[in-house]
Amino acid sequence: MTDHLHPVLDDAAIARMTSLALAHVGDAVYEILVRTHLACGGTQTAKTCTAVRSSSFVRPRRRKR
């Protein structure tokens, strides 16, 4: 059975990942950081967490090339 919670990726496996796959990983890490920050506040409800997350933690837009 494959262990998806503890993947073992060498440098070559990471280099083979597409930029889209890496972007998904980056987004997931960012989401965890935001949720951790909100959860550590201790007084957040599900409703206020969603409102704060959507308004205050907007990722900066990328420059157009």
PDB file of N, CA, C, O and CB in Angstrom:
ATOM      1  N   MET A   1       0.842  -1.179   0.000  1.00  0.00           N
ATOM      2  CA  MET A   1       0.000   0.000   0.000  1.00  0.00           C
ATOM      3  C   MET A   1       0.889   1.245   0.000  1.00  0.00           C
ATOM      4  O   MET A   1       1.894   1.287   0.710  1.00  0.00           O
ATOM      5  CB  MET A   1      -0.959  -0.004   1.221  1.00  0.00           C
ATOM      6  N   THR A   2       0.533   2.239  -0.776  1.00  0.00           N
ATOM      7  CA  THR A   2       1.306   3.463  -0.868  1.00  0.00           C
ATOM      8  C   THR A   2       0.984   4.381   0.300  1.00  0.00           C
ATOM      9  O   THR A   2      -0.182   4.605   0.627  1.00  0.00           O
ATOM     10  CB  THR A   2       1.037   4.170  -2.194  1.00  0.00           C
ATOM     11  N   ASP A   3       2.028   4.909   0.922  1.00  0.00           N
ATOM     12  CA  ASP A   3       1.859   5.833   2.035  1.00  0.00           C
ATOM     13  C   ASP A   3       1.821   7.259   1.482  1.00  0.00           C
ATOM     14  O   ASP A   3       2.867   7.844   1.196  1.00  0.00           O
ATOM     15  CB  ASP A   3       3.006   5.665   3.086  1.00  0.00           C
ATOM     16  N   HIS A   4       0.624   7.816   1.333  1.00  0.00           N
ATOM     17  CA  HIS A   4       0.478   9.152   0.764  1.00  0.00           C
ATOM     18  C   HIS A   4       0.726  10.256   1.788  1.00  0.00           C
ATOM     19  O   HIS A   4       0.886  11.418   1.414  1.00  0.00           O
ATOM     20  CB  HIS A   4      -0.902   9.309   0.174  1.00  0.00           C
ATOM     21  N   LEU A   5       0.761   9.910   3.069  1.00  0.00           N
ATOM     22  CA  LEU A   5       1.013  10.915   4.095  1.00  0.00           C
ATOM     23  C   LEU A   5       2.495  11.197   4.281  1.00  0.00           C
ATOM     24  O   LEU A   5       2.866  12.261   4.778  1.00  0.00           O
ATOM     25  CB  LEU A   5       0.414  10.474   5.405  1.00  0.00           C
ATOM     26  N   HIS A   6       3.342  10.262   3.891  1.00  0.00           N
ATOM     27  CA  HIS A   6       4.789  10.424   4.042  1.00  0.00           C
ATOM     28  C   HIS A   6       5.486  10.033   2.741  1.00  0.00           C
ATOM     29  O   HIS A   6       6.187   9.022   2.695  1.00  0.00           O
ATOM     30  CB  HIS A   6       5.322   9.569   5.226  1.00  0.00           C
ATOM     31  N   PRO A   7       5.301  10.818   1.694  1.00  0.00           N
ATOM     32  CA  PRO A   7       5.931  10.464   0.423  1.00  0.00           C
ATOM     33  C   PRO A   7       7.449  10.629   0.499  1.00  0.00           C
ATOM     34  O   PRO A   7       7.965  11.524   1.169  1.00  0.00           O
ATOM     35  CB  PRO A   7       5.362  11.325  -0.715  1.00  0.00           C
ATOM     36  N   VAL A   8       8.128   9.759  -0.191  1.00  0.00           N
ATOM     37  CA  VAL A   8       9.581   9.848  -0.272  1.00  0.00           C
ATOM     38  C   VAL A   8       9.924  10.245  -1.702  1.00  0.00           C
ATOM     39  O   VAL A   8       9.796   9.449  -2.632  1.00  0.00           O
ATOM     40  CB  VAL A   8      10.277   8.489   0.138  1.00  0.00           C
ATOM     41  N   LEU A   9      10.358  11.479  -1.857  1.00  0.00           N
ATOM     42  CA  LEU A   9      10.675  11.998  -3.183  1.00  0.00           C
ATOM     43  C   LEU A   9      12.132  12.433  -3.208  1.00  0.00           C
ATOM     44  O   LEU A   9      12.566  13.241  -2.387  1.00  0.00           O
ATOM     45  CB  LEU A   9       9.739  13.178  -3.562  1.00  0.00           C
ATOM     46  N   ASP A  10      12.872  11.894  -4.149  1.00  0.00           N
ATOM     47  CA  ASP A  10      14.243  12.351  -4.308  1.00  0.00           C
ATOM     48  C   ASP A  10      14.249  13.590  -5.200  1.00  0.00           C
ATOM     49  O   ASP A  10      13.203  14.009  -5.697  1.00  0.00           O
ATOM     50  CB  ASP A  10      15.142  11.227  -4.905  1.00  0.00           C
ATOM     51  N   ASP A  11      15.421  14.167  -5.398  1.00  0.00           N
ATOM     52  CA  ASP A  11      15.517  15.397  -6.201  1.00  0.00           C
ATOM     53  C   ASP A  11      15.037  15.174  -7.632  1.00  0.00           C
ATOM     54  O   ASP A  11      14.434  16.066  -8.230  1.00  0.00           O
ATOM     55  CB  ASP A  11      16.960  15.912  -6.215  1.00  0.00           C
ATOM     56  N   ALA A  12      15.299  13.998  -8.180  1.00  0.00           N
ATOM     57  CA  ALA A  12      14.884  13.718  -9.556  1.00  0.00           C
ATOM     58  C   ALA A  12      13.359  13.658  -9.661  1.00  0.00           C
ATOM     59  O   ALA A  12      12.791  14.137 -10.642  1.00  0.00           O
ATOM     60  CB  ALA A  12      15.504  12.395 -10.047  1.00  0.00           C
ATOM     61  N   ALA A  13      12.693  13.076  -8.664  1.00  0.00           N
ATOM     62  CA  ALA A  13      11.229  12.994  -8.680  1.00  0.00           C
ATOM     63  C   ALA A  13      10.604  14.382  -8.579  1.00  0.00           C
ATOM     64  O   ALA A  13       9.597  14.662  -9.230  1.00  0.00           O
ATOM     65  CB  ALA A  13      10.728  12.105  -7.531  1.00  0.00           C
ATOM     66  N   ILE A  14      11.197  15.242  -7.769  1.00  0.00           N
ATOM     67  CA  ILE A  14      10.687  16.605  -7.651  1.00  0.00           C
ATOM     68  C   ILE A  14      10.915  17.370  -8.950  1.00  0.00           C
ATOM     69  O   ILE A  14      10.060  18.147  -9.374  1.00  0.00           O
ATOM     70  CB  ILE A  14      11.359  17.337  -6.471  1.00  0.00           C
ATOM     71  N   ALA A  15      12.060  17.154  -9.577  1.00  0.00           N
ATOM     72  CA  ALA A  15      12.372  17.839 -10.838  1.00  0.00           C
ATOM     73  C   ALA A  15      11.408  17.426 -11.952  1.00  0.00           C
ATOM     74  O   ALA A  15      11.167  18.202 -12.876  1.00  0.00           O
ATOM     75  CB  ALA A  15      13.818  17.540 -11.262  1.00  0.00           C
ATOM     76  N   ARG A  16      10.856  16.211 -11.875  1.00  0.00           N
ATOM     77  CA  ARG A  16       9.910  15.738 -12.893  1.00  0.00           C
ATOM     78  C   ARG A  16       8.502  16.296 -12.691  1.00  0.00           C
ATOM     79  O   ARG A  16       7.661  16.177 -13.582  1.00  0.00           O
ATOM     80  CB  ARG A  16       9.859  14.220 -12.885  1.00  0.00           C
ATOM     81  N   MET A  17       8.234  16.900 -11.539  1.00  0.00           N
ATOM     82  CA  MET A  17       6.902  17.446 -11.279  1.00  0.00           C
ATOM     83  C   MET A  17       6.671  18.674 -12.149  1.00  0.00           C
ATOM     84  O   MET A  17       7.588  19.461 -12.383  1.00  0.00           O
ATOM     85  CB  MET A  17       6.733  17.802  -9.781  1.00  0.00           C
ATOM     86  N   THR A  18       5.452  18.830 -12.622  1.00  0.00           N
ATOM     87  CA  THR A  18       5.123  19.985 -13.446  1.00  0.00           C
ATOM     88  C   THR A  18       4.987  21.227 -12.564  1.00  0.00           C
ATOM     89  O   THR A  18       4.842  21.122 -11.346  1.00  0.00           O
ATOM     90  CB  THR A  18       3.818  19.736 -14.245  1.00  0.00           C
ATOM     91  N   SER A  19       5.035  22.377 -13.181  1.00  0.00           N
ATOM     92  CA  SER A  19       4.875  23.621 -12.425  1.00  0.00           C
ATOM     93  C   SER A  19       3.478  23.711 -11.814  1.00  0.00           C
ATOM     94  O   SER A  19       3.305  24.293 -10.744  1.00  0.00           O
ATOM     95  CB  SER A  19       5.137  24.838 -13.330  1.00  0.00           C
ATOM     96  N   LEU A  20       2.493  23.142 -12.484  1.00  0.00           N
ATOM     97  CA  LEU A  20       1.137  23.129 -11.939  1.00  0.00           C
ATOM     98  C   LEU A  20       1.064  22.286 -10.664  1.00  0.00           C
ATOM     99  O   LEU A  20       0.409  22.676  -9.697  1.00  0.00           O
ATOM    100  CB  LEU A  20       0.147  22.594 -12.984  1.00  0.00           C
ATOM    101  N   ALA A  21       1.728  21.144 -10.664  1.00  0.00           N
ATOM    102  CA  ALA A  21       1.755  20.288  -9.472  1.00  0.00           C
ATOM    103  C   ALA A  21       2.445  21.001  -8.316  1.00  0.00           C
ATOM    104  O   ALA A  21       1.981  20.928  -7.179  1.00  0.00           O
ATOM    105  CB  ALA A  21       2.468  18.955  -9.776  1.00  0.00           C
ATOM    106  N   LEU A  22       3.544  21.684  -8.595  1.00  0.00           N
ATOM    107  CA  LEU A  22       4.243  22.429  -7.548  1.00  0.00           C
ATOM    108  C   LEU A  22       3.396  23.585  -7.034  1.00  0.00           C
ATOM    109  O   LEU A  22       3.444  23.904  -5.845  1.00  0.00           O
ATOM    110  CB  LEU A  22       5.580  22.953  -8.071  1.00  0.00           C
ATOM    111  N   ALA A  23       2.620  24.218  -7.912  1.00  0.00           N
ATOM    112  CA  ALA A  23       1.734  25.300  -7.493  1.00  0.00           C
ATOM    113  C   ALA A  23       0.652  24.773  -6.546  1.00  0.00           C
ATOM    114  O   ALA A  23       0.308  25.436  -5.568  1.00  0.00           O
ATOM    115  CB  ALA A  23       1.089  25.974  -8.720  1.00  0.00           C
ATOM    116  N   HIS A  24       0.123  23.594  -6.831  1.00  0.00           N
ATOM    117  CA  HIS A  24      -0.877  22.989  -5.940  1.00  0.00           C
ATOM    118  C   HIS A  24      -0.280  22.713  -4.569  1.00  0.00           C
ATOM    119  O   HIS A  24      -0.932  22.948  -3.551  1.00  0.00           O
ATOM    120  CB  HIS A  24      -1.427  21.685  -6.548  1.00  0.00           C
ATOM    121  N   VAL A  25       0.941  22.222  -4.531  1.00  0.00           N
ATOM    122  CA  VAL A  25       1.610  21.953  -3.254  1.00  0.00           C
ATOM    123  C   VAL A  25       1.809  23.263  -2.494  1.00  0.00           C
ATOM    124  O   VAL A  25       1.549  23.333  -1.293  1.00  0.00           O
ATOM    125  CB  VAL A  25       2.977  21.240  -3.481  1.00  0.00           C
ATOM    126  N   GLY A  26       2.267  24.292  -3.188  1.00  0.00           N
ATOM    127  CA  GLY A  26       2.468  25.591  -2.546  1.00  0.00           C
ATOM    128  C   GLY A  26       1.179  26.168  -2.000  1.00  0.00           C
ATOM    129  O   GLY A  26       1.169  26.722  -0.900  1.00  0.00           O
ATOM    130  N   ASP A  27       0.096  26.048  -2.743  1.00  0.00           N
ATOM    131  CA  ASP A  27      -1.202  26.533  -2.282  1.00  0.00           C
ATOM    132  C   ASP A  27      -1.664  25.786  -1.037  1.00  0.00           C
ATOM    133  O   ASP A  27      -2.234  26.380  -0.122  1.00  0.00           O
ATOM    134  CB  ASP A  27      -2.242  26.396  -3.389  1.00  0.00           C
ATOM    135  N   ALA A  28      -1.418  24.487  -1.009  1.00  0.00           N
ATOM    136  CA  ALA A  28      -1.819  23.686   0.146  1.00  0.00           C
ATOM    137  C   ALA A  28      -1.037  24.096   1.396  1.00  0.00           C
ATOM    138  O   ALA A  28      -1.603  24.191   2.484  1.00  0.00           O
ATOM    139  CB  ALA A  28      -1.611  22.188  -0.143  1.00  0.00           C
ATOM    140  N   VAL A  29       0.245  24.335   1.237  1.00  0.00           N
ATOM    141  CA  VAL A  29       1.071  24.772   2.375  1.00  0.00           C
ATOM    142  C   VAL A  29       0.601  26.128   2.873  1.00  0.00           C
ATOM    143  O   VAL A  29       0.493  26.345   4.080  1.00  0.00           O
ATOM    144  CB  VAL A  29       2.567  24.839   1.978  1.00  0.00           C
ATOM    145  N   TYR A  30       0.320  27.041   1.952  1.00  0.00           N
ATOM    146  CA  TYR A  30      -0.166  28.371   2.326  1.00  0.00           C
ATOM    147  C   TYR A  30      -1.493  28.268   3.078  1.00  0.00           C
ATOM    148  O   TYR A  30      -1.699  28.959   4.076  1.00  0.00           O
ATOM    149  CB  TYR A  30      -0.331  29.258   1.074  1.00  0.00           C
ATOM    150  N   GLU A  31      -2.382  27.412   2.603  1.00  0.00           N
ATOM    151  CA  GLU A  31      -3.686  27.222   3.251  1.00  0.00           C
ATOM    152  C   GLU A  31      -3.510  26.701   4.679  1.00  0.00           C
ATOM    153  O   GLU A  31      -4.210  27.144   5.590  1.00  0.00           O
ATOM    154  CB  GLU A  31      -4.560  26.244   2.432  1.00  0.00           C
ATOM    155  N   ILE A  32      -2.596  25.780   4.874  1.00  0.00           N
ATOM    156  CA  ILE A  32      -2.343  25.250   6.218  1.00  0.00           C
ATOM    157  C   ILE A  32      -1.805  26.339   7.133  1.00  0.00           C
ATOM    158  O   ILE A  32      -2.205  26.420   8.295  1.00  0.00           O
ATOM    159  CB  ILE A  32      -1.354  24.073   6.160  1.00  0.00           C
ATOM    160  N   LEU A  33      -0.907  27.176   6.632  1.00  0.00           N
ATOM    161  CA  LEU A  33      -0.374  28.276   7.443  1.00  0.00           C
ATOM    162  C   LEU A  33      -1.474  29.248   7.857  1.00  0.00           C
ATOM    163  O   LEU A  33      -1.516  29.677   9.010  1.00  0.00           O
ATOM    164  CB  LEU A  33       0.718  29.023   6.673  1.00  0.00           C
ATOM    165  N   VAL A  34      -2.355  29.597   6.938  1.00  0.00           N
ATOM    166  CA  VAL A  34      -3.449  30.519   7.252  1.00  0.00           C
ATOM    167  C   VAL A  34      -4.391  29.894   8.265  1.00  0.00           C
ATOM    168  O   VAL A  34      -4.780  30.545   9.235  1.00  0.00           O
ATOM    169  CB  VAL A  34      -4.220  30.907   5.978  1.00  0.00           C
ATOM    170  N   ARG A  35      -4.760  28.649   8.052  1.00  0.00           N
ATOM    171  CA  ARG A  35      -5.678  27.985   8.987  1.00  0.00           C
ATOM    172  C   ARG A  35      -5.054  27.849  10.371  1.00  0.00           C
ATOM    173  O   ARG A  35      -5.745  28.003  11.377  1.00  0.00           O
ATOM    174  CB  ARG A  35      -6.075  26.601   8.455  1.00  0.00           C
ATOM    175  N   THR A  36      -3.766  27.566  10.432  1.00  0.00           N
ATOM    176  CA  THR A  36      -3.079  27.468  11.723  1.00  0.00           C
ATOM    177  C   THR A  36      -3.085  28.814  12.428  1.00  0.00           C
ATOM    178  O   THR A  36      -3.342  28.889  13.629  1.00  0.00           O
ATOM    179  CB  THR A  36      -1.632  26.970  11.536  1.00  0.00           C
ATOM    180  N   HIS A  37      -2.804  29.871  11.688  1.00  0.00           N
ATOM    181  CA  HIS A  37      -2.821  31.216  12.265  1.00  0.00           C
ATOM    182  C   HIS A  37      -4.202  31.542  12.832  1.00  0.00           C
ATOM    183  O   HIS A  37      -4.307  32.063  13.943  1.00  0.00           O
ATOM    184  CB  HIS A  37      -2.420  32.262  11.206  1.00  0.00           C
ATOM    185  N   LEU A  38      -5.244  31.245  12.091  1.00  0.00           N
ATOM    186  CA  LEU A  38      -6.601  31.532  12.554  1.00  0.00           C
ATOM    187  C   LEU A  38      -6.988  30.653  13.740  1.00  0.00           C
ATOM    188  O   LEU A  38      -7.642  31.120  14.673  1.00  0.00           O
ATOM    189  CB  LEU A  38      -7.597  31.337  11.417  1.00  0.00           C
ATOM    190  N   ALA A  39      -6.590  29.392  13.708  1.00  0.00           N
ATOM    191  CA  ALA A  39      -6.954  28.476  14.788  1.00  0.00           C
ATOM    192  C   ALA A  39      -6.237  28.838  16.088  1.00  0.00           C
ATOM    193  O   ALA A  39      -6.785  28.634  17.171  1.00  0.00           O
ATOM    194  CB  ALA A  39      -6.626  27.034  14.393  1.00  0.00           C
ATOM    195  N   CYS A  40      -5.035  29.364  15.992  1.00  0.00           N
ATOM    196  CA  CYS A  40      -4.277  29.725  17.195  1.00  0.00           C
ATOM    197  C   CYS A  40      -4.864  30.939  17.896  1.00  0.00           C
ATOM    198  O   CYS A  40      -4.530  31.210  19.049  1.00  0.00           O
ATOM    199  CB  CYS A  40      -2.826  29.995  16.840  1.00  0.00           C
ATOM    200  N   GLY A  41      -5.740  31.675  17.209  1.00  0.00           N
ATOM    201  CA  GLY A  41      -6.418  32.799  17.846  1.00  0.00           C
ATOM    202  C   GLY A  41      -7.329  32.328  18.967  1.00  0.00           C
ATOM    203  O   GLY A  41      -7.530  33.047  19.946  1.00  0.00           O
ATOM    204  N   GLY A  42      -7.883  31.128  18.837  1.00  0.00           N
ATOM    205  CA  GLY A  42      -8.676  30.520  19.886  1.00  0.00           C
ATOM    206  C   GLY A  42     -10.121  30.978  19.972  1.00  0.00           C
ATOM    207  O   GLY A  42     -10.954  30.246  20.507  1.00  0.00           O
ATOM    208  N   THR A  43     -10.447  32.149  19.472  1.00  0.00           N
ATOM    209  CA  THR A  43     -11.814  32.664  19.611  1.00  0.00           C
ATOM    210  C   THR A  43     -12.549  32.682  18.285  1.00  0.00           C
ATOM    211  O   THR A  43     -13.644  33.238  18.200  1.00  0.00           O
ATOM    212  CB  THR A  43     -11.793  34.062  20.201  1.00  0.00           C
ATOM    213  N   GLN A  44     -11.988  32.101  17.270  1.00  0.00           N
ATOM    214  CA  GLN A  44     -12.610  32.131  15.950  1.00  0.00           C
ATOM    215  C   GLN A  44     -13.697  31.064  15.827  1.00  0.00           C
ATOM    216  O   GLN A  44     -13.516  29.931  16.273  1.00  0.00           O
ATOM    217  CB  GLN A  44     -11.553  31.934  14.860  1.00  0.00           C
ATOM    218  N   THR A  45     -14.799  31.426  15.233  1.00  0.00           N
ATOM    219  CA  THR A  45     -15.826  30.460  14.875  1.00  0.00           C
ATOM    220  C   THR A  45     -15.637  30.101  13.407  1.00  0.00           C
ATOM    221  O   THR A  45     -14.848  30.736  12.708  1.00  0.00           O
ATOM    222  CB  THR A  45     -17.262  31.024  15.143  1.00  0.00           C
ATOM    223  N   ALA A  46     -16.342  29.104  12.946  1.00  0.00           N
ATOM    224  CA  ALA A  46     -16.213  28.700  11.543  1.00  0.00           C
ATOM    225  C   ALA A  46     -16.621  29.847  10.622  1.00  0.00           C
ATOM    226  O   ALA A  46     -16.003  30.063   9.580  1.00  0.00           O
ATOM    227  CB  ALA A  46     -17.073  27.447  11.253  1.00  0.00           C
ATOM    228  N   LYS A  47     -17.657  30.577  11.006  1.00  0.00           N
ATOM    229  CA  LYS A  47     -18.132  31.684  10.168  1.00  0.00           C
ATOM    230  C   LYS A  47     -17.101  32.810  10.099  1.00  0.00           C
ATOM    231  O   LYS A  47     -16.815  33.326   9.018  1.00  0.00           O
ATOM    232  CB  LYS A  47     -19.463  32.228  10.706  1.00  0.00           C
ATOM    233  N   THR A  48     -16.547  33.189  11.245  1.00  0.00           N
ATOM    234  CA  THR A  48     -15.574  34.286  11.234  1.00  0.00           C
ATOM    235  C   THR A  48     -14.251  33.847  10.621  1.00  0.00           C
ATOM    236  O   THR A  48     -13.567  34.664  10.004  1.00  0.00           O
ATOM    237  CB  THR A  48     -15.341  34.808  12.653  1.00  0.00           C
ATOM    238  N   CYS A  49     -13.875  32.595  10.772  1.00  0.00           N
ATOM    239  CA  CYS A  49     -12.642  32.103  10.141  1.00  0.00           C
ATOM    240  C   CYS A  49     -12.734  32.240   8.628  1.00  0.00           C
ATOM    241  O   CYS A  49     -11.783  32.679   7.981  1.00  0.00           O
ATOM    242  CB  CYS A  49     -12.376  30.629  10.529  1.00  0.00           C
ATOM    243  N   THR A  50     -13.868  31.867   8.069  1.00  0.00           N
ATOM    244  CA  THR A  50     -14.040  31.947   6.622  1.00  0.00           C
ATOM    245  C   THR A  50     -14.009  33.402   6.166  1.00  0.00           C
ATOM    246  O   THR A  50     -13.384  33.722   5.155  1.00  0.00           O
ATOM    247  CB  THR A  50     -15.358  31.278   6.195  1.00  0.00           C
ATOM    248  N   ALA A  51     -14.677  34.277   6.902  1.00  0.00           N
ATOM    249  CA  ALA A  51     -14.708  35.692   6.524  1.00  0.00           C
ATOM    250  C   ALA A  51     -13.322  36.312   6.621  1.00  0.00           C
ATOM    251  O   ALA A  51     -12.908  37.046   5.723  1.00  0.00           O
ATOM    252  CB  ALA A  51     -15.691  36.464   7.411  1.00  0.00           C
ATOM    253  N   VAL A  52     -12.606  36.028   7.692  1.00  0.00           N
ATOM    254  CA  VAL A  52     -11.271  36.584   7.872  1.00  0.00           C
ATOM    255  C   VAL A  52     -10.328  36.018   6.825  1.00  0.00           C
ATOM    256  O   VAL A  52      -9.528  36.748   6.239  1.00  0.00           O
ATOM    257  CB  VAL A  52     -10.743  36.292   9.286  1.00  0.00           C
ATOM    258  N   ARG A  53     -10.424  34.719   6.592  1.00  0.00           N
ATOM    259  CA  ARG A  53      -9.523  34.086   5.634  1.00  0.00           C
ATOM    260  C   ARG A  53      -9.727  34.667   4.246  1.00  0.00           C
ATOM    261  O   ARG A  53      -8.758  34.930   3.534  1.00  0.00           O
ATOM    262  CB  ARG A  53      -9.738  32.569   5.611  1.00  0.00           C
ATOM    263  N   SER A  54     -10.989  34.873   3.850  1.00  0.00           N
ATOM    264  CA  SER A  54     -11.201  35.365   2.498  1.00  0.00           C
ATOM    265  C   SER A  54     -10.861  36.833   2.330  1.00  0.00           C
ATOM    266  O   SER A  54     -10.522  37.252   1.223  1.00  0.00           O
ATOM    267  CB  SER A  54     -12.612  35.140   2.100  1.00  0.00           C
ATOM    268  N   SER A  55     -10.939  37.624   3.381  1.00  0.00           N
ATOM    269  CA  SER A  55     -10.684  39.051   3.201  1.00  0.00           C
ATOM    270  C   SER A  55      -9.266  39.473   3.580  1.00  0.00           C
ATOM    271  O   SER A  55      -8.682  40.320   2.904  1.00  0.00           O
ATOM    272  CB  SER A  55     -11.665  39.839   4.012  1.00  0.00           C
ATOM    273  N   SER A  56      -8.705  38.911   4.632  1.00  0.00           N
ATOM    274  CA  SER A  56      -7.433  39.402   5.138  1.00  0.00           C
ATOM    275  C   SER A  56      -6.206  38.687   4.583  1.00  0.00           C
ATOM    276  O   SER A  56      -5.115  39.257   4.554  1.00  0.00           O
ATOM    277  CB  SER A  56      -7.425  39.294   6.605  1.00  0.00           C
ATOM    278  N   PHE A  57      -6.375  37.479   4.158  1.00  0.00           N
ATOM    279  CA  PHE A  57      -5.217  36.695   3.750  1.00  0.00           C
ATOM    280  C   PHE A  57      -5.239  36.424   2.253  1.00  0.00           C
ATOM    281  O   PHE A  57      -5.104  35.282   1.814  1.00  0.00           O
ATOM    282  CB  PHE A  57      -5.167  35.382   4.519  1.00  0.00           C
ATOM    283  N   VAL A  58      -5.405  37.462   1.497  1.00  0.00           N
ATOM    284  CA  VAL A  58      -5.424  37.324   0.045  1.00  0.00           C
ATOM    285  C   VAL A  58      -3.989  37.300  -0.440  1.00  0.00           C
ATOM    286  O   VAL A  58      -3.185  38.162  -0.085  1.00  0.00           O
ATOM    287  CB  VAL A  58      -6.228  38.477  -0.631  1.00  0.00           C
ATOM    288  N   ARG A  59      -3.680  36.318  -1.245  1.00  0.00           N
ATOM    289  CA  ARG A  59      -2.323  36.216  -1.765  1.00  0.00           C
ATOM    290  C   ARG A  59      -2.053  37.370  -2.715  1.00  0.00           C
ATOM    291  O   ARG A  59      -2.941  37.793  -3.455  1.00  0.00           O
ATOM    292  CB  ARG A  59      -2.104  34.865  -2.474  1.00  0.00           C
ATOM    293  N   PRO A  60      -0.823  37.879  -2.695  1.00  0.00           N
ATOM    294  CA  PRO A  60      -0.499  38.962  -3.632  1.00  0.00           C
ATOM    295  C   PRO A  60      -0.595  38.479  -5.073  1.00  0.00           C
ATOM    296  O   PRO A  60      -0.245  37.340  -5.386  1.00  0.00           O
ATOM    297  CB  PRO A  60       0.910  39.513  -3.355  1.00  0.00           C
ATOM    298  N   ARG A  61      -1.073  39.362  -5.944  1.00  0.00           N
ATOM    299  CA  ARG A  61      -1.193  38.989  -7.352  1.00  0.00           C
ATOM    300  C   ARG A  61       0.167  38.949  -8.004  1.00  0.00           C
ATOM    301  O   ARG A  61       1.069  39.714  -7.660  1.00  0.00           O
ATOM    302  CB  ARG A  61      -2.107  39.960  -8.098  1.00  0.00           C
ATOM    303  N   ARG A  62       0.296  38.050  -8.943  1.00  0.00           N
ATOM    304  CA  ARG A  62       1.549  37.944  -9.696  1.00  0.00           C
ATOM    305  C   ARG A  62       1.599  39.039 -10.747  1.00  0.00           C
ATOM    306  O   ARG A  62       0.575  39.474 -11.273  1.00  0.00           O
ATOM    307  CB  ARG A  62       1.690  36.547 -10.357  1.00  0.00           C
ATOM    308  N   ARG A  63       2.809  39.466 -11.035  1.00  0.00           N
ATOM    309  CA  ARG A  63       2.971  40.452 -12.098  1.00  0.00           C
ATOM    310  C   ARG A  63       2.664  39.823 -13.435  1.00  0.00           C
ATOM    311  O   ARG A  63       2.970  38.653 -13.667  1.00  0.00           O
ATOM    312  CB  ARG A  63       4.388  41.036 -12.098  1.00  0.00           C
ATOM    313  N   LYS A  64       2.059  40.598 -14.311  1.00  0.00           N
ATOM    314  CA  LYS A  64       1.844  40.104 -15.670  1.00  0.00           C
ATOM    315  C   LYS A  64       3.138  40.261 -16.441  1.00  0.00           C
ATOM    316  O   LYS A  64       3.846  41.257 -16.296  1.00  0.00           O
ATOM    317  CB  LYS A  64       0.676  40.862 -16.378  1.00  0.00           C
ATOM    318  N   ARG A  65       3.435  39.289 -17.245  1.00  0.00           N
ATOM    319  CA  ARG A  65       4.681  39.334 -18.014  1.00  0.00           C
ATOM    320  C   ARG A  65       4.509  40.063 -19.287  1.00  0.00           C
ATOM    321  O   ARG A  65       5.461  40.194 -20.057  1.00  0.00           O
ATOM    322  CB  ARG A  65       5.187  37.963 -18.297  1.00  0.00           C
TER     323      ARG A  65
END
